[in-house]
Amino acid sequence: MSAPGKRARNRVYWLAHETNHTAMQLYDKVGEKSGFVVYRKMF
């Protein structure tokens, strides 16, 4: 067991626009969807 704060950081995250179906098909093969949806408001 690792000491607190010393855990391995072995993740990669991807972002893709909802219209980028080619990228999403690739990401579906090599990763898993997190279930999160991102919202933003520009000021």
Buried (B, 14 or more C-beta within 10 A) or exposed (E): EEEEEEEEEEEEEEEEEEEEEEEBEEBEEEEEEEEEEEEEEEE
